[in-house]
Amino acid sequence: MTINPYVPIVGLLILGALFALFSVSVAPIVGPKRFNRAKLDAYECGIEPAPTPIGGGRFPVKFYLTAMLFIIFDIETIFLYPWAVSFDMLGLFGFVEMVLFILTVFIAYAYVWRRGGLNWD
């Protein structure tokens, strides 16, 4: 009798979910219960919290551009790992495809750099 190869993965996922549920449910019971004003206030890196308008403050577009750049380079890294693992099997075709992919990402990077998207003012 053989075991399905996905059984260990499913078992590990179940074990992780059970550990997370156990940790979240037991923490309020066994954790310390010493509340004071400082613990109930919002924490902003040790400085006094700045008042924000109702509905939250507006973020500059620069934050969103930085987040999108991060996602683009994150996706590039995600594509590079499987390519590196199966490089021998892909041969010249895989090499040319990855060069084109990296070239496309580099052109986007150069464009953002030229437009000042990486300058944090």
N, C-alpha and C positions, 0 to 999 in steps of 0.2 A: 504494500500500500504506500503510495507516494503522497507527499504533502503538496498542496497547491503552493507555488512560489510566492503568492501574495499574502499567505497567512501570516508570516512574520511581520510584514509591513502593517497589515490591519491590526495585529496584536500590539505593535508598538504605538500606533495611533490611538488605540483604545487605552493603553496604559498611560500615555501622555494626557489624554482627556481626563481620565480618572484622577491623575495627580493634580491637574489644574483645578478641577472641581473640588477636590479634597482641600487643597491649599486655600482656595478662596472661601470655602465654607467654614474652615476651622480657624482661620486667622482672626476673625472678630471675637471668637470665643476665648482663645488662649492669649491673645495679644494684650499689651498694656492698655489701660483705660484712664490715662491721666490727661484730661483735656484742659487747655488753657487758651487764652486769647491768641497767643502767638501761633499755636498749632491750628487754630480755626481760620486764621487769615490766609489770604492767597500769598504764595511764595514767589517772589521775583528776584532771584539771585541775591538775596540779602538786603535789597533796598526796599524802601517803602513802595507798595503798589501804587501805580499811577491810576487815577480815575479814568475810566473809559466811558464813552457815551452809551446810552441805552441802545441795545442791539449790537454792541461791539464797535470797535474802531475800524477804519478803512486801512487796508494794507496797500502799500505801493505795488505797482505792477512788477517792479524789480524782483520781489519775492517769488512771484509766480514764474517769471522767466528763469530764475535760478532753479526752481523746482523742476521745470520742464527740461532744462539742460542736464540736471542730475539724472532724470529718468532716461533721457536719450543715451547718456554714457553708461548707465546701468544696463540698459537693453543691449548695448554693444558688448558689454562684458558677458552677459548671458549668452549671446550668440558665439562668443569666442571660445568658451569652455567646451561645448560639444564638438566644435570644429577642431580644437586642439586634440581632443581625445581620439577622434576618428580621422585624423589627418592622413594617415597611411592609406586608408581605404579610399579616400576621396581623390587622391592623386592631383594631377594638374588642374582638373576642373574645379576641385574644391579650393585650390590655391588661388586661381583666377577669381572665383566668386568672392572669396574673402578679401582679396586686394580691392576689388570693386566696392565691396561693402565698407571697408575701412576708408577708402578714398571718398566715398559719399559722406561718411560721418566727418571726415577731416574737412571737407568743403563747408559743411554746416558749421563746424567749429570755427573755421577761419572767418566765415561770414559774421558769426556772433561776436568774435573777437574784434573784427574790423568795425562793427557797429557800436562797440562799447558795451556789449552785454555782460562782459566779465568784470567791468569796473564797478566796484562797490563804493558808491558815494554816500 
